Structure formats: structure tokens, C-alpha cells
Amino acid sequence: MKKERQNTCRAEPELEVIDDFPDEVPVTAAELDAVEAFLMSAITEILSAPRPKADALDSKGSQYSAGWEASL
């Protein structure tokens, strides 16, 4: 006779994440330095990538915000 196996696995309890951060979290100079040290080469590469030609865009209007283009 085959013995029935009981399911002993239990579902993990749902986790609730609560934060007590303010709406705007200040960033220190040291944190900015760390971001620059680890990500600046990637950020520079992304921002220096060539823009797609106008006919390659999926809409007829500009894909860039006017404020961003003005800062170039």
C-alpha cells in the first residue's frame, strides 16, 4: 500500500514594507561622489550616443523635451 505524503510546505507570510522617508530625501555630496565614481563612464556614454535620424523615430514629433534640447 502506498503511503500518502503530507504537504509540510508552508506559505511565507506576506511582507509589508513601510518607509518613513520624507517626500524629498536629501542627497549628500559624498553620495553624489559615489554615484559619479561608479556610474559616470556609463552616463557619459549614454549621453554622448548619437541621436536617431528623424525618420527612425516612431512619431512625427520630437522625442526630446524642449528643455533638454536647449541645454545642449
N, C-alpha and C positions, 0 to 999 in steps of 0.2 A: 504494500500500500504506500502510495506517495504521500510524503509529509508536506502539509501546506506551510508555506513560508509567510511569516507576518511581515508587514511593511513597518520597519522601525525608523524609516526616514521621517524627519520632522521638518516642516517648512520653517525657514528662518523668519523671525519676526520682522515686520516692516520697519524700516528705519525712517525716522523723521529727522530732517536736517533743519536746524534752527540757527539763524545767524543774528548777531547783534551789532552788525556793522552799520554805520550811518549811511545815508543815501550817497554821500560823496566821501570816498575813502582817500585820505591824503597819501601822496607818494613822496618818499624822501629822496634826497639827492643820491644816497647810497643805492637805493633800489633802481633808480634810473641808470646809474653807472653799471650795475649788474646786467640790466637789460641790454645796454649798449655793448658791453663786453661780449655777451653771448649771442646777441642777435643782430648786431649792426651789419655784419657782412651779408646776411640774408636780406635784411631790409634794404640795403643799398642795391643789391642785385635785383630785387623785385621792383624798386622804384626806377631803376635805370633800364628796365626791359623796354624794347621798342613797342610803340603803340600799334594796335592793329589798324590796317587800312580801313577807310570809311566804308567801303563795300563789303568788308568782312564782318561788320557789326550786324547784330540781329535786329536792329531797329533803325529807323531813319534819323533819329535824333542822336545827339552826343551821349556817350556812355559815361562821361566825366562831369562832375559837378562844376559849375562856373567858378566857384571859389577856389577849387583845387587847380583848375587850369590857369587861373590868374596868378597863382603863386609860383608858376614855373618860370 
